[in-house]
């Protein structure tokens, strides 16, 4: 990560992500807070790209910026208009104090830690290396059993959720 463009992009995306995360906290309108949250998710994906974690960046875009954000928008749109106000609560000051304290602790640890640098492993053509092939080889090689068990477990969880919803609908129709 010695390229000046990557370093500049990292700091620009860091500023964008931190600013949009702060705007999520202070936004009064819940829809505006959701838009800032999507920008924060996309900024995190960009940060992962600058750190050569392309698989995690794509997963961040697909899962968080795509699916979860759309789910939140639908949840907000289905709530009554009266409960959409993101007004002040008693928890704003304690939350700000806790977030500030946690940020100070993380910042102190990041500055105080002696980080080891990996030298001599950079490709001659570019600073960007892909991780998708390595993850695919591991998922379909060494960890194939765990991958298949997780997929079956997710299938059963999905089927269980459908059964629970159907039982509630039938109970609501009979009453």
C-alpha positions as CSV (number, residue, x, y, z in Angstrom):
1,X,0.0,0.0,0.0
2,X,2.8,2.4,-0.8
3,X,1.2,4.0,-3.8
4,X,0.2,7.6,-3.1
5,X,-3.2,7.1,-4.9
6,X,-4.1,4.2,-2.7
7,X,-3.1,6.1,0.5
8,X,-5.1,9.2,-0.6
9,X,-8.1,7.0,-1.4
10,X,-7.8,5.3,1.9
11,X,-7.9,8.6,3.9
12,X,-10.6,10.0,1.7
13,X,-12.8,6.9,2.2
14,X,-12.0,6.9,5.9
15,X,-13.2,10.5,6.2
16,X,-16.3,9.8,4.1
17,X,-17.2,6.7,6.2
18,X,-16.6,8.4,9.5
19,X,-18.6,11.5,8.5
20,X,-21.5,9.5,7.2
21,X,-21.5,7.3,10.3
22,X,-21.7,10.5,12.4
23,X,-24.5,11.8,10.2
24,X,-26.4,8.6,10.9
25,X,-26.3,9.5,14.6
26,X,-27.4,13.1,14.3
27,X,-30.0,12.8,11.5
28,X,-33.5,13.6,12.7
29,X,-35.2,12.0,9.7
30,X,-35.0,8.3,9.7
31,X,-34.9,8.0,5.8
32,X,-31.9,10.4,5.8
33,X,-30.2,8.3,8.5
34,X,-30.7,5.2,6.2
35,X,-29.1,7.0,3.2
36,X,-26.1,8.0,5.4
37,X,-25.9,4.4,6.6
38,X,-25.8,3.1,3.0
39,X,-23.0,5.7,2.2
40,X,-21.1,4.4,5.3
41,X,-21.5,0.8,4.1
42,X,-20.2,1.7,0.6
43,X,-17.3,3.7,2.2
44,X,-16.4,0.5,4.2
45,X,-16.4,-1.5,0.9
46,X,-14.0,1.1,-0.6
47,X,-11.8,0.8,2.4
48,X,-11.7,-3.0,2.0
49,X,-10.7,-2.5,-1.6
50,X,-7.8,-0.2,-0.7
51,X,-6.6,-2.9,1.7
52,X,-6.6,-5.6,-1.1
53,X,-9.6,-7.5,0.4
54,X,-11.7,-7.6,-2.7
55,X,-13.9,-10.5,-1.6
56,X,-14.9,-8.8,1.6
57,X,-15.5,-5.6,-0.3
58,X,-17.9,-7.3,-2.7
59,X,-19.6,-9.1,0.2
60,X,-20.0,-5.7,2.0
61,X,-21.7,-4.2,-1.1
62,X,-24.0,-7.2,-1.7
63,X,-24.9,-8.0,1.9
64,X,-24.9,-4.7,3.7
65,X,-25.2,-1.9,1.1
66,X,-27.7,-4.1,-0.9
67,X,-29.7,-6.5,1.1
68,X,-29.7,-5.1,4.6
69,X,-30.2,-1.5,3.5
70,X,-33.2,-2.5,1.3
71,X,-34.6,-4.5,4.3
72,X,-34.3,-1.4,6.5
73,X,-35.9,0.9,3.9
74,X,-38.9,-1.5,3.6
75,X,-39.1,-1.7,7.4
76,X,-39.2,2.1,7.7
77,X,-41.7,2.5,4.9
78,X,-44.0,0.0,6.6
79,X,-44.0,1.8,9.9
80,X,-46.5,4.5,10.6
81,X,-45.5,8.1,9.9
82,X,-45.8,9.1,13.6
83,X,-43.0,6.7,14.7
84,X,-40.5,7.7,12.0
85,X,-39.2,10.7,13.8
86,X,-35.7,10.1,15.0
87,X,-35.9,12.7,17.8
88,X,-33.8,13.2,20.8
89,X,-33.8,10.5,23.5
90,X,-32.2,10.1,26.9
91,X,-29.6,7.8,25.5
92,X,-27.9,10.3,23.1
93,X,-25.4,11.7,25.6
94,X,-24.4,8.3,27.2
95,X,-24.1,6.8,23.7
96,X,-21.8,9.7,22.6
97,X,-19.7,9.4,25.7
98,X,-19.4,5.6,25.2
99,X,-18.5,6.0,21.5
100,X,-15.9,8.7,22.3
101,X,-14.3,6.5,25.0
102,X,-14.2,3.5,22.8
103,X,-12.7,5.6,19.9
104,X,-10.0,6.9,22.3
105,X,-9.2,3.4,23.4
106,X,-9.0,2.0,19.9
107,X,-7.0,5.0,18.7
108,X,-4.5,4.7,21.6
109,X,-4.1,0.9,20.9
110,X,-3.6,1.6,17.2
111,X,-0.9,4.3,17.8
112,X,0.8,2.3,20.6
113,X,1.0,-1.0,18.8
114,X,4.2,-1.8,16.8
115,X,2.8,-3.0,13.5
116,X,4.8,-5.5,11.5
117,X,5.1,-4.7,7.8
118,X,5.1,-7.3,5.2
119,X,7.9,-6.6,2.7
120,X,9.0,-8.4,-0.4
121,X,5.6,-10.0,-1.0
122,X,4.2,-7.3,-3.3
123,X,3.6,-8.2,-7.0
124,X,5.8,-6.5,-9.5
125,X,2.9,-5.4,-11.6
126,X,0.6,-3.7,-9.0
127,X,-0.1,-3.3,-5.3
128,X,-3.5,-5.0,-5.7
129,X,-3.7,-8.7,-5.2
130,X,-6.9,-10.7,-5.4
131,X,-8.2,-13.0,-2.6
132,X,-11.2,-14.6,-4.3
133,X,-9.3,-17.5,-5.8
134,X,-7.7,-18.4,-2.5
135,X,-11.0,-18.3,-0.7
136,X,-12.7,-20.3,-3.4
137,X,-9.9,-23.0,-3.3
138,X,-10.3,-23.2,0.5
139,X,-14.1,-23.3,0.5
140,X,-14.2,-26.0,-2.2
141,X,-11.1,-27.9,-0.9
142,X,-10.1,-28.0,2.7
143,X,-13.3,-26.6,4.2
144,X,-15.9,-28.3,1.8
145,X,-17.6,-30.2,4.7
146,X,-18.1,-27.0,6.8
147,X,-19.3,-25.1,3.7
148,X,-21.9,-27.8,2.9
149,X,-23.0,-28.1,6.6
150,X,-23.5,-24.4,6.8
151,X,-25.6,-24.4,3.6
152,X,-27.8,-27.2,4.8
153,X,-28.2,-25.4,8.2
154,X,-29.2,-22.2,6.4
155,X,-31.7,-24.1,4.3
156,X,-33.3,-25.6,7.4
157,X,-33.4,-22.2,9.1
158,X,-35.2,-20.7,6.1
159,X,-37.7,-23.6,6.0
160,X,-38.3,-23.2,9.8
161,X,-39.0,-19.5,9.3
162,X,-41.5,-20.2,6.6
163,X,-43.2,-22.9,8.8
164,X,-43.4,-20.4,11.7
165,X,-44.9,-17.7,9.5
166,X,-47.5,-20.1,8.0
167,X,-48.5,-21.3,11.5
168,X,-49.0,-17.7,12.7
169,X,-51.1,-16.9,9.6
170,X,-53.3,-19.9,10.2
171,X,-53.8,-19.0,13.8
172,X,-54.7,-15.4,12.8
173,X,-57.2,-16.7,10.3
174,X,-59.0,-19.0,12.7
175,X,-59.3,-16.3,15.4
